[in-house]
Amino acid sequence: MSNQETSNRFTGASRYVLDDELAKIVNISMALEMPLLLKGEPGTGKTMLAHAIAETLGMPLIVLNVKSSMKLVEALYQYDTLTRLNDSRFGDSKRDVSRIEDYIRMGKIGQAFTAAARTVLLIDEIDKADTDFQDDMLDVLDQMEFDIIEIDKTVSARHRPVIIITSNAKKDLSDPFLGRCNFHHIAFPDPDMMRRILRVHFPSLDKDLLENSIAAFYRMRQIDGVEKRPATRELINWIRALKADPDCKTAQIGKGEPPYLGILFKKSQDYQRAREAAARRRL
């Protein structure tokens, strides 16, 4: 790692508010060249942290969205056999079908390894993958290289990427995986932190609207039986809706049924429970 890279420190971004502990673990992970595993409920800013790091440090961001059926090779590279077959059948391509290299496409990890500049590599929702995928992926990230078996070539990273891995903790990760990462749990913002976040997104937000919407939001997060509690992004969108409604009365937000519950609750059962809770509050 160059002196210039080690001097770059992450302190937050224009629209990302973070606490000192999170800033420290990000910078330590970059200094130690270790992946940073982030856990926390959806909406706590895990994914946006990678965007913020890329913005602050001026690095390209590459995002690998993990799927349950994904094989590691898909994240490394793909051999486009179909295009090669069509080229050989129809003969109207400028590619030389005998050169398999021309039909190799880099996956997201491969793109991060072959990029001309250091990148931020976000591996999003790793808990969706099976254990073999997780452990084999970290072998590749440890060694900073992988083999393309079709052309007997080893791809080595030109620059070690800044690696951010997120998990929604839907299933346990293996002990070997956990042992090879730095770890940080991003707790859901408390009301004070939420005020700071909202002030970043709405610098001139009316104080009464801010306080009433925060109070109503945290009360609705406590409704029993809700499967997907509203997160920060839902609160931000909810406030946008409240600001855009000329008939919205700030003092009424926390009374009766708050308007636009469908912005906060995206599942039908959760929406119905929120309406029932609001109705009980009116009684």
C-alpha positions in Angstrom: 0.0 0.0 0.0 1.4 3.4 -0.9 2.0 6.3 1.4 -0.7 8.3 -0.3 -3.2 5.4 0.3 -2.3 5.0 4.0 -2.7 8.8 4.5 -6.3 8.7 3.3 -8.6 8.4 6.2 -12.4 8.0 6.2 -14.2 10.5 8.3 -17.7 10.4 6.7 -19.3 11.7 3.5 -21.5 14.5 2.5 -24.7 12.5 3.2 -23.5 9.8 5.6 -23.3 10.4 9.3 -21.2 7.9 11.4 -19.9 7.6 14.9 -16.3 7.6 15.9 -16.2 3.8 16.5 -17.3 3.0 13.0 -14.9 5.5 11.5 -12.0 3.9 13.5 -12.9 0.3 12.4 -13.1 1.4 8.8 -9.7 3.0 8.9 -8.1 0.1 10.9 -9.5 -2.4 8.3 -7.9 -0.4 5.5 -4.6 -0.2 7.3 -4.6 -3.9 8.1 -5.9 -4.7 4.6 -8.6 -6.9 6.0 -12.3 -7.2 4.9 -14.7 -5.4 7.1 -17.9 -7.4 7.9 -20.9 -5.2 8.8 -24.0 -6.6 10.5 -27.2 -4.9 11.5 -30.8 -4.8 10.6 -31.8 -3.6 7.2 -31.7 0.2 6.9 -28.9 0.9 9.3 -26.6 2.1 6.5 -24.4 -0.9 5.9 -24.5 -0.7 2.1 -24.4 3.1 2.1 -21.1 3.0 4.1 -19.3 1.5 1.1 -20.7 4.3 -1.1 -19.6 6.8 1.4 -16.0 5.4 1.6 -15.8 5.4 -2.2 -17.0 9.0 -2.3 -14.7 10.3 0.4 -11.5 8.5 -0.8 -12.2 9.1 -4.5 -12.2 5.4 -5.4 -14.5 3.5 -7.9 -17.2 1.4 -6.2 -17.8 -2.2 -7.4 -20.9 -3.9 -6.0 -21.3 -7.7 -5.8 -25.0 -8.4 -4.9 -24.9 -12.0 -3.5 -27.7 -14.3 -4.5 -28.6 -17.6 -2.8 -27.9 -19.6 -6.0 -24.6 -17.8 -6.9 -21.5 -19.8 -7.5 -18.1 -18.2 -6.7 -16.9 -18.5 -10.3 -19.7 -16.1 -11.3 -18.2 -13.4 -9.0 -14.7 -14.1 -10.5 -15.3 -14.4 -14.2 -17.6 -15.8 -16.8 -16.7 -17.8 -19.9 -19.2 -16.7 -22.6 -19.6 -20.0 -24.4 -22.8 -19.0 -26.1 -21.3 -16.1 -27.9 -18.3 -18.2 -28.9 -20.6 -20.9 -30.3 -22.6 -18.3 -32.3 -19.4 -16.8 -33.7 -18.1 -20.2 -34.8 -21.5 -21.0 -36.4 -22.1 -17.8 -38.3 -18.6 -16.6 -38.9 -19.5 -12.9 -39.0 -17.7 -11.8 -35.9 -14.3 -10.0 -35.8 -13.3 -12.1 -32.9 -11.0 -15.1 -33.3 -12.9 -18.1 -32.0 -9.7 -19.9 -31.3 -8.8 -17.2 -28.7 -10.8 -18.2 -25.6 -9.4 -15.1 -23.9 -11.7 -13.0 -26.0 -14.8 -14.7 -24.5 -13.8 -14.3 -20.8 -15.7 -11.6 -18.9 -14.7 -10.5 -15.5 -17.2 -10.8 -12.6 -17.3 -8.2 -9.9 -14.4 -9.6 -7.9 -12.4 -10.0 -11.1 -13.2 -6.3 -12.0 -11.9 -5.2 -8.7 -8.7 -7.2 -9.2 -8.0 -5.9 -12.7 -9.0 -2.3 -12.2 -6.4 0.3 -13.0 -6.9 2.0 -9.7 -7.7 0.8 -6.2 -11.4 0.3 -5.7 -14.0 -0.2 -3.0 -15.5 -3.7 -3.3 -18.9 -4.1 -1.7 -20.0 -7.7 -1.2 -23.6 -7.2 -0.2 -25.7 -9.7 1.8 -23.1 -12.4 2.1 -25.5 -14.3 4.4 -27.5 -15.3 1.4 -24.7 -17.5 0.1 -23.8 -21.0 1.3 -20.8 -21.7 3.5 -18.6 -23.0 0.7 -19.1 -19.8 -1.3 -18.2 -17.7 1.8 -15.1 -19.6 2.7 -13.8 -20.0 -0.9 -14.4 -16.3 -1.5 -12.3 -15.4 1.4 -9.5 -17.7 0.2 -9.5 -15.7 -3.0 -9.5 -12.4 -1.1 -6.7 -13.6 1.1 -4.5 -14.6 -1.8 -5.6 -11.7 -4.0 -5.6 -14.0 -7.0 -7.7 -16.7 -8.8 -7.3 -19.0 -11.7 -9.2 -19.0 -15.0 -9.1 -22.7 -15.8 -10.3 -22.4 -19.4 -7.1 -20.5 -20.4 -4.8 -21.8 -17.6 -4.2 -18.2 -16.4 -3.8 -16.7 -12.9 -5.4 -13.3 -12.3 -3.6 -11.4 -9.6 -4.9 -8.2 -8.1 -3.3 -5.1 -9.4 -4.4 -3.2 -6.3 -5.8 -4.7 -3.1 -9.4 -3.3 -2.9 -11.0 -1.9 0.2 -13.5 -4.8 1.0 -16.8 -4.2 2.7 -19.0 -7.2 3.4 -22.6 -6.8 4.7 -24.8 -9.3 6.4 -28.4 -9.0 7.6 -27.7 -11.8 10.0 -30.5 -14.0 8.5 -28.2 -17.0 9.0 -25.0 -17.7 10.8 -21.6 -17.3 9.0 -18.9 -19.9 9.4 -16.3 -19.5 12.1 -13.4 -19.5 9.6 -15.2 -16.7 7.7 -15.7 -14.6 10.9 -12.1 -15.2 11.9 -10.7 -13.7 8.7 -12.7 -10.4 8.9 -12.8 -7.4 11.1 -16.4 -7.0 12.5 -18.7 -4.2 13.4 -22.3 -4.2 14.3 -24.2 -1.1 13.2 -26.9 -0.5 15.8 -30.1 1.2 14.7 -29.7 5.0 15.2 -31.1 6.3 18.5 -33.2 9.5 18.3 -30.2 11.8 18.7 -28.3 10.2 15.9 -31.4 10.2 13.8 -31.8 13.9 14.3 -28.2 14.3 13.0 -29.0 12.1 10.0 -32.2 14.0 9.1 -30.4 17.4 9.4 -28.0 16.2 6.8 -30.9 15.3 4.4 -33.1 18.2 5.4 -31.0 21.1 6.6 -33.9 23.5 6.9 -36.5 21.1 8.2 -39.0 22.7 10.6 -38.2 21.7 14.2 -41.8 20.7 15.0 -42.0 18.5 12.0 -38.7 16.9 12.9 -39.6 16.2 16.5 -43.1 15.0 15.8 -42.1 12.7 12.9 -39.2 11.2 15.0 -41.5 10.6 17.9 -44.1 8.9 15.7 -41.5 6.9 13.8 -39.9 5.4 16.9 -43.4 4.6 18.4 -44.4 2.8 15.2 -41.2 0.8 15.2 -42.4 -0.7 18.5 -45.7 -2.0 17.2 -46.0 -5.7 18.2 -45.9 -8.3 15.5 -44.4 -6.2 12.7 -42.1 -8.3 10.5 -40.2 -5.5 8.7 -39.9 -2.4 10.9 -39.5 0.9 9.1 -35.8 1.9 8.8 -34.0 5.2 8.2 -34.7 5.3 4.4 -38.4 4.9 5.1 -38.3 7.7 7.6 -36.5 10.0 5.1 -39.1 9.2 2.4 -41.9 9.7 4.9 -40.7 13.1 5.8 -40.3 14.0 2.1 -44.0 13.0 1.7 -45.1 15.1 4.7 -43.2 18.1 3.4 -44.7 17.8 0.0 -48.3 17.7 1.4 -49.6 21.2 1.8 -52.4 20.0 4.0 -50.2 18.1 6.5 -50.6 19.5 10.0 -47.4 18.9 11.9 -49.1 18.6 15.3 -51.4 15.8 14.0 -48.6 13.5 12.9 -48.5 11.7 16.2 -52.2 11.7 16.7 -54.7 9.3 15.3 -53.5 7.5 12.1 -50.3 9.1 10.8 -50.6 9.8 7.1 -48.8 7.8 4.4 -48.3 4.6 6.4 -47.6 2.8 3.2 -44.3 4.6 2.9 -43.2 3.3 6.3 -44.7 -0.3 6.1 -44.2 -2.2 2.9 -45.8 -5.5 3.9 -49.5 -5.8 3.9 -49.7 -7.4 7.3 -47.4 -4.8 8.8 -49.4 -2.0 7.3 -52.6 -3.5 8.7 -51.0 -3.8 12.2 -49.9 -0.2 12.0 -53.4 1.0 11.2 -54.9 -1.1 14.0 -52.3 0.3 16.4 -53.2 3.8 15.3 -56.9 3.1 15.8 -56.3 1.9 19.3 -54.3 5.1 20.0 -57.4 7.2 19.0 -59.6 5.4 21.5 
